[in-house]
Amino acid sequence: MLHIVATLHAFGLRVTDRARARLAVAPERGNVTIENVLWAVAVIAIVAIVVAAIRAFVTSEAAKIG
């Protein structure tokens, strides 16, 4: 049983060391992607608001004609 615990402990230390090494190389590696996604979401939200406003305006003007 002690052998299994020691093996799992060594495995955990190895995984931790690898994670620290990767983070030390490029800690801000995904920031550009996250920023692009946030900009895309903001643009989509603005477009949705503009489309809703135009649709409401056209609908109200069409009701005045009929």
N, C-alpha and C positions, 0 to 999 in steps of 0.2 A: 504494500500500500504506500509506503514511504517513497518508493521508486516512482510511482505514478505522480505523486504530489510534487516531487522534485522535478520531474520532466515537465509538468504543466507550469511550474514556476519558471523554469528556464525558458520555456516557449513564450510565456508572457513577457519576460524581460527582453527577449529577442524582438518581439513584435513592438514593444514600446521603444526600443532603440531604433528600429527601422522607421517608425512614425516620427520620432524626433529628428532623425537625419533628413527625412523628406521635407519636413516643415522648416528646417533650418535653411535648406537650399532655396525654396521659393515659398515664403510664408503668405504672399499675397497673390498667388497664382491664379485664382478664380475671380478676382475682383472685377476684371474687365467684363467677363461674361455676365456676372450679376448686374453690373451697371447697365449693360446693353439690354438685359431682360427688363429691368425696371423702366428704362426709357421706352421700350416697346409697349409695356403695359400702360404707361402714362399717355403715349400717343393714341393707343387704342381707346382709352377712356375719353380723351378729348374728342376723338372722331365720333364716338358713340353719342356724346352730348350734343355735338353739332348736328348730327343726323337726326336726333330726336327733336331738336329745336326747329330744324327745317321742316320735318314731317308735321309737327304741330302747326307751324305757320301755314303750310300748304293746305292742310286739312281745314283750318279755320277759314282761309280765303276761299276754298272750294265750297264750303257751306254757305258763304255769303252769295255766291253766284247762283246756286240752285234755289 
